[in-house]
Amino acid sequence: MSNRHQLSKPDADITNYEWEVTPPSVKIVLQQLEQFLQQKQQTLERVKAENNWLREQLDLRIDRQAKVPKPQLPEVILWATIGLILTIGGTFIPAYTIALPWQWGEQGMHIETLRVSYQIGAVLLIGCVGGSGAAFLSQLAYVVLGLTGVPIFDRGGGWEYILEPNFGYLVGFILGAWVCGILAFTSKVKLRLLAGSSLIGLLTIHFIGIIYLAVLTYIPGLNNELNSLGQNIITYSFNPLGGQLAVVCAICLIAYLMRKMMFS
């Protein structure tokens, strides 16, 4: 009788009488089943806790892989210097491409000019590779150096250059390169990400340039040679846009390969 009283009821719905008349062997089996279920419940809770921990660790690892580390100050200065040099050099180097097959005709395969320089490519390349900080500093240094008299613009340099119709595009380099650098480092490198970043950077440059053209055109006394805003937009934005897009395609591929080698 003492063993019966030592075994507790597994369920409160069982009356004392029902439990009293239950055979001891059945009580022992019920108790063992209850202990087995408790052990399984504890095991299940432990497995759930381990799964939650593993999920948190996996999320942290994926998050770290998705994030691109921000360049440190020495890297920013280095890339800004490289960007300045590339922009100055690209200003005076005309861009060429192989003629399309249906243009070969009697001349066969030949090289033809894109009617633009590699300047725009250098501006956006440094944004895609060096980031927003380096891109911004390199173009700011380029514009400041040109305004101080260093003949690094395509038409010379000096403070009077601010009245040139294409100066707005030079100002656009600063903002366009910065925007391109921000977008290019929003995630791990992808070719479509660099292409989109460069395209938005290019459009930003043209947007600033067109606004500057409008200011020069409609404010009397700034530049009397500019008569038609529409014609100026065609000359400084529409005409070079095709060649610039071709250069951008090339620098996106170069930037992609460089970023891959840099593991970013």
Backbone bond lengths (Angstrom), bond angles and torsions (degrees), N, CA, C in turn:
res aa  C-N    CA-C-N  psi(-1)  N-CA   C-N-CA  omega(-1)  CA-C   N-CA-C  phi
1 M - - - 1.450 - - 1.509 112.41 -
2 S 1.341 116.64 -31.31 1.460 120.07 -178.75 1.503 111.45 -65.43
3 N 1.357 118.26 -35.60 1.461 120.73 179.98 1.519 111.30 -66.94
4 R 1.375 115.55 -33.52 1.463 118.70 179.39 1.519 111.00 -63.18
5 H 1.347 115.74 -42.95 1.457 119.74 -177.01 1.527 112.00 -72.12
6 Q 1.356 116.88 -22.57 1.465 118.70 179.83 1.528 111.83 -73.92
7 L 1.307 117.03 -23.23 1.468 120.92 -179.10 1.513 109.70 -88.12
8 S 1.321 116.98 122.02 1.466 121.39 -178.71 1.511 110.87 -84.99
9 K 1.348 115.63 155.87 1.459 120.69 179.33 1.544 109.63 -67.15
10 P 1.321 116.98 132.45 1.468 119.86 179.96 1.522 113.11 -73.61
11 D 1.343 116.53 -18.93 1.460 120.04 -176.90 1.518 108.66 -142.82
12 A 1.321 117.54 134.86 1.461 121.44 -178.89 1.516 112.54 -67.73
13 D 1.325 118.56 -19.37 1.463 121.16 179.59 1.527 112.23 -72.67
14 I 1.326 116.76 -17.31 1.468 119.84 178.35 1.532 108.55 -78.06
15 T 1.350 115.92 126.97 1.471 119.32 -179.13 1.527 110.07 -73.58
16 N 1.325 114.94 162.23 1.464 120.11 179.12 1.526 111.23 -62.32
17 Y 1.330 115.45 -36.65 1.472 118.99 -179.41 1.530 109.89 -66.37
18 E 1.371 115.74 -44.15 1.459 118.53 -179.28 1.517 111.36 -62.94
19 W 1.295 114.36 -39.44 1.479 118.53 179.34 1.531 111.11 -70.01
20 E 1.348 116.47 -31.93 1.458 120.14 -177.98 1.521 110.45 -69.35
21 V 1.309 116.16 -35.97 1.468 118.95 -176.19 1.526 112.34 -89.34
22 T 1.354 116.87 -4.82 1.467 119.83 177.99 1.519 109.73 -69.14
23 P 1.337 116.89 133.71 1.472 119.23 179.79 1.537 111.30 -61.55
24 P 1.332 116.32 145.23 1.479 119.88 -179.65 1.528 113.16 -57.52
25 S 1.331 117.34 -36.94 1.477 119.30 -178.94 1.531 110.90 -63.23
26 V 1.346 115.42 -37.43 1.467 119.31 178.69 1.517 110.44 -68.96
27 K 1.334 115.89 -38.25 1.457 119.77 178.24 1.529 111.21 -61.85
28 I 1.355 114.50 -42.50 1.482 118.75 -179.62 1.530 110.21 -63.68
29 V 1.349 116.25 -41.26 1.473 119.58 178.85 1.519 110.85 -64.04
30 L 1.342 116.80 -42.37 1.458 120.23 178.92 1.523 111.79 -63.28
31 Q 1.346 115.00 -40.19 1.471 118.20 178.48 1.521 111.04 -65.10
32 Q 1.328 117.43 -41.54 1.460 120.60 179.34 1.535 110.97 -64.67
33 L 1.345 115.89 -38.86 1.462 119.40 176.79 1.522 111.36 -64.13
34 E 1.343 115.20 -39.69 1.460 119.13 178.86 1.530 110.98 -64.29
35 Q 1.321 117.57 -43.15 1.468 121.51 178.03 1.526 110.73 -63.96
36 F 1.360 114.71 -40.27 1.474 118.98 178.48 1.529 111.24 -62.21
37 L 1.343 116.14 -42.84 1.462 119.98 178.83 1.525 111.65 -65.32
38 Q 1.327 116.69 -38.09 1.463 119.93 177.97 1.521 111.00 -63.84
39 Q 1.335 116.45 -41.90 1.467 120.14 177.73 1.528 111.67 -62.94
40 K 1.333 115.68 -42.73 1.457 119.42 178.80 1.530 111.03 -64.54
41 Q 1.339 115.75 -38.42 1.458 119.37 178.49 1.524 110.82 -63.72
42 Q 1.342 116.28 -42.38 1.463 120.66 177.86 1.528 110.93 -63.95
43 T 1.339 115.82 -40.89 1.477 119.60 177.71 1.530 110.61 -63.24
44 L 1.353 116.00 -42.45 1.464 119.75 179.57 1.524 111.37 -63.14
45 E 1.304 118.23 -41.87 1.461 121.49 178.41 1.527 111.15 -64.64
46 R 1.340 116.66 -39.07 1.455 119.93 177.98 1.534 111.42 -65.22
47 V 1.344 115.83 -40.50 1.469 119.99 178.49 1.533 110.37 -65.27
48 K 1.342 116.58 -40.61 1.461 119.93 177.52 1.522 111.15 -61.78
49 A 1.318 117.19 -42.11 1.465 120.88 179.13 1.528 110.82 -63.88
50 E 1.345 116.64 -41.28 1.472 120.07 178.35 1.527 110.79 -65.68
51 N 1.339 116.74 -39.91 1.471 120.09 178.17 1.525 111.52 -63.48
52 N 1.320 116.85 -40.73 1.467 120.24 178.09 1.516 111.04 -63.25
53 W 1.335 116.00 -40.13 1.472 119.96 179.46 1.525 110.36 -65.66
54 L 1.351 115.91 -45.06 1.459 119.75 179.56 1.524 111.04 -62.79
55 R 1.338 116.78 -38.69 1.467 120.44 178.89 1.515 111.16 -64.59
56 E 1.319 116.86 -40.63 1.463 120.35 177.92 1.522 111.03 -64.24
57 Q 1.347 116.35 -42.06 1.465 119.39 178.51 1.519 111.70 -64.61
58 L 1.347 116.59 -39.68 1.466 120.68 178.76 1.522 110.81 -65.69
59 D 1.330 116.97 -41.82 1.466 120.64 178.49 1.521 110.70 -62.45
60 L 1.338 116.99 -40.56 1.463 120.42 178.59 1.520 110.99 -64.60
61 R 1.329 116.31 -40.70 1.468 119.53 -179.54 1.523 110.89 -67.39
62 I 1.339 116.68 -43.13 1.464 119.76 178.39 1.521 110.67 -63.31
63 D 1.331 116.48 -39.76 1.459 121.01 179.40 1.520 111.17 -64.32
64 R 1.344 116.40 -40.80 1.469 119.83 178.11 1.515 111.20 -65.38
65 Q 1.347 116.74 -38.83 1.459 120.10 179.94 1.519 111.72 -68.40
66 A 1.349 116.20 -32.63 1.466 119.56 -178.47 1.521 112.04 -75.41
67 K 1.329 116.71 -27.73 1.454 119.71 -177.84 1.519 111.20 -82.69
68 V 1.309 115.58 143.17 1.455 121.42 176.93 1.529 107.95 -102.43
69 P 1.325 118.43 124.95 1.471 119.23 -179.55 1.519 111.79 -62.35
70 K 1.317 115.93 138.55 1.454 120.35 179.93 1.533 109.98 -73.22
71 P 1.339 117.68 136.11 1.466 119.93 178.89 1.528 111.47 -61.62
72 Q 1.317 115.65 140.19 1.452 120.81 176.65 1.531 109.64 -78.56
73 L 1.339 115.84 167.13 1.467 120.85 -175.04 1.528 112.85 -56.11
74 P 1.356 120.03 -45.60 1.479 118.06 178.25 1.529 112.58 -59.06
75 E 1.344 116.87 -38.62 1.465 119.90 178.27 1.521 110.99 -65.82
76 V 1.330 116.34 -40.48 1.471 120.61 179.82 1.527 110.23 -61.39
77 I 1.323 116.41 -45.67 1.468 120.66 -179.63 1.523 110.25 -64.10
78 L 1.340 116.32 -42.35 1.465 120.01 179.88 1.521 111.00 -61.38
79 W 1.341 116.67 -49.23 1.460 119.71 -178.77 1.523 111.73 -68.36
80 A 1.320 117.66 -33.04 1.464 120.24 176.81 1.528 110.40 -63.65
81 T 1.323 116.07 -41.01 1.474 120.45 177.98 1.528 110.86 -64.27
82 I 1.339 114.98 -44.85 1.466 119.21 177.92 1.531 110.43 -61.70
83 G 1.334 115.94 -42.30 1.460 119.44 179.59 1.515 112.66 -62.94
84 L 1.331 116.94 -39.51 1.469 120.56 177.82 1.519 111.07 -62.87
85 I 1.327 115.86 -44.82 1.473 119.97 -179.77 1.524 110.66 -63.97
86 L 1.344 116.29 -44.53 1.465 119.92 -179.57 1.527 111.56 -64.47
87 T 1.330 116.98 -38.68 1.467 119.91 -179.91 1.522 111.02 -66.41
88 I 1.334 116.78 -43.24 1.469 119.94 178.31 1.518 110.45 -62.65
89 G 1.344 116.36 -47.41 1.461 119.61 -179.95 1.519 112.12 -65.01
90 G 1.345 116.20 -42.36 1.457 119.53 -178.38 1.508 113.91 -65.98
91 T 1.338 117.15 -22.31 1.464 120.88 179.88 1.524 111.76 -61.61
92 F 1.324 116.45 -32.44 1.473 120.33 -172.27 1.532 112.32 -110.02
93 I 1.339 117.53 8.41 1.466 120.21 179.28 1.524 108.72 -110.64
94 P 1.324 117.87 111.34 1.474 119.97 179.48 1.519 111.20 -69.01
95 A 1.328 115.61 147.74 1.458 121.54 -179.62 1.519 110.09 -93.56
96 Y 1.317 115.75 138.31 1.470 122.17 179.47 1.520 108.92 -127.75
97 T 1.320 115.25 160.49 1.453 121.46 175.84 1.521 109.08 -147.51
98 I 1.333 116.02 164.27 1.468 120.58 175.34 1.523 108.30 -78.18
99 A 1.307 116.55 133.86 1.461 121.29 179.92 1.522 110.43 -61.52
100 L 1.318 116.60 147.79 1.455 121.30 178.32 1.527 110.12 -66.67
101 P 1.345 118.36 149.99 1.476 120.78 -174.20 1.524 114.00 -53.44
102 W 1.356 117.59 -39.06 1.468 118.51 -178.54 1.529 112.81 -73.28
103 Q 1.356 116.56 -3.28 1.456 120.59 176.94 1.532 111.84 -101.55
104 W 1.309 116.19 -1.28 1.461 117.80 -176.24 1.526 111.33 -66.07
105 G 1.335 117.77 -50.91 1.467 121.47 176.93 1.519 112.47 52.49
106 E 1.337 115.29 -131.69 1.459 120.68 -178.46 1.522 111.56 -75.16
107 Q 1.324 117.30 -26.80 1.468 119.86 -177.04 1.528 112.79 -78.60
108 G 1.338 117.30 -17.19 1.450 119.67 -177.03 1.522 110.71 72.54
109 M 1.306 115.26 -160.48 1.463 119.26 178.51 1.527 109.35 -66.52
110 H 1.326 116.74 127.27 1.456 119.73 -178.15 1.527 109.97 -150.53
111 I 1.308 115.09 165.10 1.459 123.03 179.79 1.524 109.42 -95.92
112 E 1.342 115.75 137.47 1.452 118.81 175.73 1.524 110.00 -135.29
113 T 1.313 115.09 155.00 1.456 120.39 -176.13 1.524 111.63 -77.24
114 L 1.333 115.41 149.18 1.460 121.59 173.84 1.524 111.70 -90.83
115 R 1.329 116.36 -2.25 1.470 123.34 178.83 1.533 112.68 64.06
116 V 1.302 115.94 23.07 1.467 121.93 172.94 1.524 107.29 -139.17
117 S 1.338 115.60 168.40 1.456 120.30 174.83 1.525 109.38 -100.15
118 Y 1.326 115.37 179.14 1.459 120.32 177.39 1.529 111.99 -85.23
119 Q 1.311 117.52 8.94 1.458 121.22 -177.03 1.524 111.86 -58.43
120 I 1.330 116.96 -49.96 1.462 120.39 -177.85 1.520 111.15 -63.28
121 G 1.337 116.31 -32.47 1.457 120.38 177.08 1.513 111.91 -65.82
122 A 1.338 116.64 -40.73 1.466 120.52 178.67 1.514 111.14 -65.53
123 V 1.333 116.30 -39.36 1.466 120.86 -179.09 1.527 110.66 -60.61
124 L 1.334 116.72 -47.43 1.457 121.00 -176.17 1.526 112.54 -80.98
125 L 1.317 117.11 -28.36 1.466 120.39 178.33 1.520 110.97 -61.83
126 I 1.324 116.45 -43.30 1.461 118.93 -178.29 1.525 110.57 -68.13
127 G 1.334 117.43 -29.77 1.461 119.51 174.49 1.512 111.50 -67.72
128 C 1.335 117.20 -41.25 1.466 121.65 -178.92 1.517 112.87 -70.73
129 V 1.315 117.63 -28.47 1.466 121.05 -174.50 1.523 112.38 -105.26
130 G 1.333 116.91 -41.01 1.456 120.33 -174.11 1.511 115.31 -96.67
131 G 1.327 117.87 -13.62 1.453 120.49 179.67 1.511 113.20 94.34
132 S 1.326 114.91 174.89 1.463 121.16 -173.30 1.525 112.72 -66.94
133 G 1.335 116.99 -40.29 1.465 119.83 -178.06 1.517 112.68 -63.77
134 A 1.333 115.92 -48.27 1.468 120.11 179.21 1.520 111.09 -65.21
135 A 1.335 116.85 -40.18 1.467 120.44 179.93 1.522 110.77 -63.06
136 F 1.327 116.22 -45.31 1.466 120.67 -179.86 1.527 110.88 -61.95
137 L 1.330 117.82 -47.69 1.466 121.15 -177.35 1.518 111.65 -65.82
138 S 1.322 117.19 -39.94 1.471 119.50 -177.99 1.523 111.14 -64.13
139 Q 1.330 117.30 -42.20 1.468 119.49 -178.56 1.522 112.17 -76.84
140 L 1.322 116.80 -32.50 1.467 119.16 174.38 1.522 110.17 -63.70
141 A 1.335 116.61 -43.32 1.464 120.59 177.89 1.530 110.72 -63.70
142 Y 1.333 116.50 -38.63 1.464 120.72 179.53 1.520 110.84 -61.65
143 V 1.329 117.26 -48.35 1.460 121.27 -178.15 1.525 110.92 -66.57
144 V 1.330 117.12 -43.20 1.472 120.65 -179.33 1.524 110.81 -64.17
145 L 1.327 117.03 -44.23 1.470 119.74 179.09 1.520 110.74 -61.19
146 G 1.331 116.73 -42.71 1.462 119.60 179.53 1.514 112.57 -64.00
147 L 1.331 116.86 -38.92 1.462 120.14 -179.72 1.526 112.38 -70.82
148 T 1.315 117.37 -25.79 1.469 119.96 178.98 1.527 112.17 -78.15
149 G 1.329 117.25 -3.80 1.457 119.55 175.17 1.510 115.03 116.86
150 V 1.319 118.38 -10.03 1.467 119.97 177.62 1.525 108.06 -69.20
151 P 1.322 119.38 123.75 1.472 121.48 -173.24 1.526 112.89 -77.25
152 I 1.317 116.73 67.21 1.459 120.36 -177.50 1.525 112.13 -106.91
153 F 1.346 117.37 -4.54 1.463 119.99 172.14 1.518 108.80 -82.47
154 D 1.329 116.96 162.99 1.464 118.48 -176.75 1.529 112.56 -67.78
155 R 1.349 116.63 -17.10 1.469 119.85 177.32 1.524 111.58 -117.23
156 G 1.305 117.78 22.04 1.460 120.60 177.34 1.511 111.87 112.65
157 G 1.329 116.85 -129.41 1.461 121.82 -178.17 1.518 110.20 -176.28
158 G 1.331 116.69 -174.63 1.457 121.63 -179.15 1.519 111.36 107.28
159 W 1.347 115.99 161.31 1.458 121.03 -177.21 1.529 113.05 -62.97
160 E 1.331 117.46 -27.85 1.465 119.58 179.79 1.530 112.06 -67.89
161 Y 1.324 115.94 -10.54 1.469 119.74 -179.35 1.529 112.15 -66.88
162 I 1.341 116.66 -17.00 1.463 119.02 -179.99 1.523 111.73 -65.70
163 L 1.334 117.83 -15.78 1.463 121.36 177.30 1.522 112.37 -92.43
164 E 1.335 116.63 -1.56 1.463 119.47 176.71 1.536 109.15 -74.06
165 P 1.325 116.54 142.27 1.475 118.68 -176.84 1.521 114.19 -63.64
166 N 1.334 117.27 -25.24 1.465 118.35 -178.69 1.527 112.82 -91.91
167 F 1.328 118.10 4.54 1.467 119.26 -178.55 1.530 111.10 -67.35
168 G 1.322 117.18 -31.66 1.468 119.57 178.07 1.520 112.23 -60.10
169 Y 1.327 116.26 -32.60 1.458 119.89 178.57 1.529 110.36 -71.06
170 L 1.338 116.66 -32.95 1.458 119.78 175.72 1.528 110.76 -66.80
171 V 1.319 116.08 -40.05 1.468 119.62 174.23 1.526 109.77 -63.53
172 G 1.329 115.45 -36.82 1.464 120.04 177.90 1.518 113.12 -63.92
173 F 1.358 116.65 -26.46 1.463 119.41 176.26 1.528 110.91 -55.28
174 I 1.327 116.50 -40.94 1.465 120.83 -175.28 1.523 110.28 -63.00
175 L 1.328 115.57 -52.55 1.463 119.78 -178.28 1.524 111.52 -71.96
176 G 1.337 116.96 -41.31 1.462 120.54 -178.85 1.517 112.48 -62.94
177 A 1.335 117.08 -43.37 1.465 120.38 178.20 1.521 111.00 -65.19
178 W 1.333 116.30 -38.51 1.464 120.85 179.64 1.533 111.04 -65.00
179 V 1.331 117.21 -45.56 1.467 121.44 178.31 1.523 110.29 -62.48
180 C 1.316 116.40 -44.40 1.465 121.10 178.77 1.526 110.50 -59.49
181 G 1.337 116.92 -43.12 1.464 120.75 -179.65 1.510 112.69 -64.41
182 I 1.330 117.20 -38.59 1.470 120.48 178.55 1.529 110.47 -64.12
183 L 1.325 116.54 -50.18 1.458 120.69 -175.97 1.526 112.19 -67.43
184 A 1.338 117.37 -34.38 1.461 120.94 -176.29 1.519 112.67 -69.78
185 F 1.340 117.19 -17.48 1.465 120.45 -177.63 1.528 111.70 -115.30
186 T 1.328 117.56 25.62 1.456 119.71 176.67 1.522 112.08 -77.54
187 S 1.336 118.03 -16.98 1.461 121.65 177.59 1.524 107.85 -159.21
188 K 1.333 114.46 -179.00 1.455 119.35 175.88 1.529 109.38 -58.43
189 V 1.323 115.18 153.85 1.454 120.25 -170.01 1.526 111.47 -64.02
190 K 1.316 115.55 132.87 1.463 124.44 171.06 1.519 106.81 -138.19
191 L 1.324 116.20 145.09 1.462 120.00 -176.77 1.524 110.52 -63.09
192 R 1.326 117.13 -41.09 1.475 119.21 179.78 1.525 111.51 -67.64
193 L 1.337 117.17 -30.10 1.465 119.97 176.53 1.521 110.41 -66.38
194 L 1.319 117.28 -44.02 1.467 120.81 178.93 1.528 110.83 -66.92
195 A 1.328 116.31 -38.52 1.464 119.30 178.79 1.532 110.61 -64.15
196 G 1.315 116.66 -45.39 1.457 119.94 178.60 1.515 112.33 -64.37
197 S 1.331 116.47 -41.55 1.464 120.70 179.13 1.523 111.16 -62.47
198 S 1.323 116.07 -44.35 1.466 120.39 -179.07 1.523 111.26 -66.74
199 L 1.333 116.32 -39.82 1.465 119.53 179.90 1.525 110.65 -64.15
200 I 1.328 116.92 -44.18 1.466 119.79 178.71 1.529 110.19 -65.72
201 G 1.325 116.98 -38.34 1.465 119.97 175.93 1.514 111.89 -61.85
202 L 1.342 116.64 -41.95 1.468 121.11 178.86 1.525 110.92 -64.13
203 L 1.327 116.73 -44.40 1.466 120.06 179.43 1.528 111.31 -65.03
204 T 1.326 116.40 -33.92 1.469 119.95 176.78 1.526 110.44 -63.79
205 I 1.321 116.44 -41.97 1.468 120.82 178.55 1.526 110.65 -60.77
206 H 1.310 116.19 -45.65 1.464 119.45 -179.67 1.529 111.65 -68.54
207 F 1.313 117.15 -34.42 1.459 120.20 178.50 1.532 110.54 -62.73
208 I 1.345 116.26 -46.81 1.470 120.01 178.26 1.519 110.29 -64.39
209 G 1.339 116.38 -40.71 1.468 120.02 -179.99 1.515 112.47 -62.58
210 I 1.321 117.14 -41.25 1.471 120.62 180.00 1.524 110.95 -67.39
211 I 1.327 116.58 -40.95 1.468 119.07 176.71 1.526 110.38 -59.99
212 Y 1.328 117.34 -41.37 1.463 120.80 -179.92 1.526 110.54 -66.64
213 L 1.336 116.34 -38.55 1.459 119.77 176.11 1.523 110.87 -60.67
214 A 1.327 116.45 -41.13 1.465 119.70 179.35 1.522 111.30 -63.35
215 V 1.338 115.95 -39.52 1.469 119.55 178.69 1.523 110.65 -63.30
216 L 1.341 116.59 -46.66 1.466 120.04 -179.83 1.529 111.56 -65.11
217 T 1.324 116.17 -33.59 1.466 119.83 -175.75 1.524 112.28 -74.91
218 Y 1.324 116.11 -42.03 1.462 119.18 -170.00 1.524 114.56 -98.30
219 I 1.326 117.92 -10.80 1.469 118.96 175.32 1.526 108.12 -96.06
220 P 1.315 118.16 114.65 1.471 121.31 -176.54 1.535 111.60 -61.47
221 G 1.330 114.28 142.46 1.458 120.77 174.65 1.501 115.58 90.60
222 L 1.322 118.96 -12.29 1.468 120.24 -179.69 1.520 110.79 -78.29
223 N 1.311 116.68 -49.90 1.466 120.27 178.68 1.522 107.97 -151.54
224 N 1.302 115.85 102.43 1.461 121.15 -175.99 1.524 113.31 -74.17
225 E 1.342 116.87 -11.73 1.458 120.09 -178.63 1.528 111.75 -80.53
226 L 1.324 117.48 -17.05 1.459 120.86 -178.95 1.523 109.28 -91.32
227 N 1.320 115.50 112.87 1.464 120.07 -176.43 1.519 112.56 -107.86
228 S 1.311 117.87 -40.51 1.458 121.86 -175.03 1.524 109.99 -119.54
229 L 1.326 117.51 120.22 1.462 120.98 178.41 1.524 110.70 -65.35
230 G 1.343 116.63 -40.50 1.455 119.63 -179.83 1.517 112.27 -60.52
231 Q 1.340 116.92 -43.68 1.455 120.40 179.28 1.513 111.30 -65.98
232 N 1.325 116.60 -37.38 1.466 120.38 178.75 1.530 111.09 -66.16
233 I 1.327 116.62 -38.55 1.469 119.65 177.91 1.521 110.38 -64.59
234 I 1.326 116.18 -40.48 1.469 119.54 177.48 1.525 110.43 -62.39
235 T 1.333 116.45 -42.40 1.455 120.90 -176.68 1.518 112.26 -68.95
236 Y 1.327 117.69 -45.92 1.466 121.03 -170.57 1.530 114.67 -99.73
237 S 1.344 117.48 -13.61 1.469 119.42 179.20 1.524 112.44 -120.29
238 F 1.326 116.35 -53.87 1.465 119.38 -173.58 1.531 112.24 -69.06
239 N 1.324 117.44 -49.17 1.472 120.51 -175.61 1.535 113.52 -60.74
240 P 1.339 119.60 -45.47 1.470 118.80 -178.47 1.529 114.24 -83.07
241 L 1.332 118.35 -4.75 1.461 120.40 -171.22 1.529 112.27 -63.60
242 G 1.331 117.39 -41.04 1.462 119.82 -179.57 1.516 112.35 -60.69
243 G 1.340 115.99 -48.27 1.461 119.49 178.16 1.522 112.13 -63.19
244 Q 1.320 116.37 -38.44 1.464 119.87 178.67 1.518 111.79 -64.44
245 L 1.322 117.52 -39.27 1.458 120.61 177.46 1.528 111.20 -63.08
246 A 1.338 116.26 -38.29 1.467 119.70 177.53 1.525 110.57 -64.10
247 V 1.328 116.92 -41.46 1.467 120.77 177.69 1.532 110.41 -64.83
248 V 1.332 116.34 -40.94 1.473 120.69 179.77 1.523 110.62 -61.36
249 C 1.330 117.55 -40.89 1.469 120.30 177.50 1.518 111.13 -58.76
250 A 1.319 116.32 -41.52 1.466 120.22 179.90 1.523 111.88 -67.41
251 I 1.324 117.22 -43.57 1.466 118.90 -177.22 1.527 111.13 -72.33
252 C 1.318 118.84 -25.91 1.467 120.32 175.67 1.525 110.41 -64.18
253 L 1.319 116.07 -42.33 1.462 119.97 178.15 1.526 110.82 -66.07
254 I 1.338 116.65 -42.46 1.468 120.14 178.05 1.523 110.56 -63.18
255 A 1.334 116.83 -44.63 1.463 120.93 179.65 1.525 111.13 -63.03
256 Y 1.330 117.01 -38.08 1.463 120.89 179.25 1.527 110.99 -62.01
257 L 1.325 116.08 -46.13 1.469 120.27 179.46 1.524 111.11 -65.24
258 M 1.331 117.36 -39.54 1.462 120.85 179.10 1.525 111.13 -65.89
259 R 1.324 117.30 -43.38 1.465 121.01 179.29 1.526 110.53 -64.63
260 K 1.319 117.41 -37.33 1.467 120.38 177.07 1.527 110.90 -62.75
261 M 1.330 116.15 -42.14 1.463 119.62 177.90 1.520 111.88 -68.07
262 M 1.322 116.88 -26.82 1.473 122.33 178.20 1.530 111.86 -87.28
263 F 1.364 116.75 -0.56 1.472 122.40 -179.46 1.533 112.00 55.74
264 S 1.322 117.03 40.74 1.455 120.79 177.80 1.535 111.44 -124.61
